[in-house]
C-alpha cells in the first residue's frame, strides 16, 4: 500500500479555496457525464423508434444510409465525450 503523502491527489484539502476548487471540478465532471448520458439515451431511443418503424426521421434514404447516420451520430457523441474528459483541468 502506498502512503497518502506520496500522492498529492489523495491528500485532504485544508483550505476553503481548495475545497471550492475540488467541488467545481467534481461538478463539471458530473455535468459532462450527465450530458453525454442523456444524449446517448436519446440517440438510443430514436434509433429504436426508427428501427421499429414508429418514426421516419431520415427521408433521404432507406436501410443502410439511415443506420450510417446513426453510427456517425454515435461516433460524434463518443468523440465529444472523450474530448471533454481529456480536456479536464488537472
Secondary structure, 3 states (H helix, E strand, C coil): CCCCCCCHHHCCCCCHHHHHHHHHHHHHHHHHHHHHHHHHHHHHHHHHHHHHCCCCCCCCCCCHHHHHHHHHHHHHHHHHHHHHHHCCCC
